[in-house]
Amino acid sequence: MASSTGKRALSHWVRRISVKPEWAGQGILVNGVAPGLIVTPLTRDTVNSAEGRTMLAQLTPIAVANYPTPDVIAPLIAFLASPECANMVGQIVFADGGSDVLLRGQSVP
């Protein structure tokens, strides 16, 4: 739950500061990524065990089949840093497999 609360706080912070003259006004586009659990050496054993997946289903449920690896999230971050993202300001992309929606319902952060 602390993670979803942190994502909500990040979303509010990004929306508040992104449109200020010292950011958007200077051409610095502030956006963010709110990933869910990422499969790394630290989380791999939990994700791969039946007991761990049961715990994760309760704490951070996902609507997709599997938790992502860093290489799945990296292209999103590259897009946000690219010229193709030139008009996107103050947005948070929840790349969490649907966890935020499953935990918070349809409310917008």
N, C-alpha and C positions, 0 to 999 in steps of 0.2 A: 504494500500500500504506500510505503514511503516513496517508491519509485514513481507511481502514478501521481502522487501529490507533487513531487519534484517536477514532473513533466508539465503539470498544470501551472506551476509557478514560472517555469521557463517560458511557457506560452504567453502568459501575461506580461512577463518582462520584455520579451521580444516584441510583442505588439506595442508596448508602451514606448520603448526607446527607438524602434526602427524608423519611425516617421519624423524623428527630431532633426532639426537642421544640421546638427553636427554629425549625423549618420547619413540618412537618405539625402539630405541637402548637400552633402559632400560627395555623393556618389557611392557611399558605402552601404551596400544592401545587406541588412541584417535579417537572416532567416535561421531556422534551426531544424535539427533532426531529433526526434524523440524515439530512439529505438527501444525495442523490448529486449528480452534476454537474447544474447548473442552466444552462439556456440564457440567457445574458446577453450584453451587448455584448462582454464579454471572451472568452466561449467560443463565440460564434455562428459565427465563421469555421471553427473546428476542427470543430464539429458538422456544419456544412454541406459540408465537403469530404470527398471519398472517402478521402483519405489520413488525415485527422483521425478519421473514423469507424472506420477500420481500427485506428488507434492506441488509440482509446477502447475498442473491443471487446476489446482485450487488457488494458488497464489498469483500466477500469471497465465491465465488461460489464453489460448490462441485459437483462432478460427481456421487457420491453415494447417497443413499436415505436419510441418516441421519448423523448429526454431532455425533462424538463419545463421550463416557463418559471416564473418566480416566481409568477404568478397561479394556478398549479396547487398550489403548496405553501402559499400564503397562507391558504386556508380551514382547513387543518390547524392552523396556528399560531393562527388565530382561535378554533378549537374548543378548543384547549388553554387559552386565556385566558378561556373563557366559563363561565357557570354550569353548562352541561351537562357540564362536565368535573369536577364537584364531588367525585367520589369516586375519581378517578384519581391515584395517587401513585407516583412512582418509576419511571415508564415512559418508554422511549425508542421513538419511532415511527421506524422506518427507512423513510423515503420516498425510496428510492433506485432504484426500478424493478427491484428484486431483486438489485442488485449484491452486497450483503452475503451473501445466500444463495449466489449463484453463486461468490463468492470464498472463503467460509468453509464452504460446505456446510450441513449441517443443524444444526451446533452453535449453541447459544444463547449470545449474548454474555455 
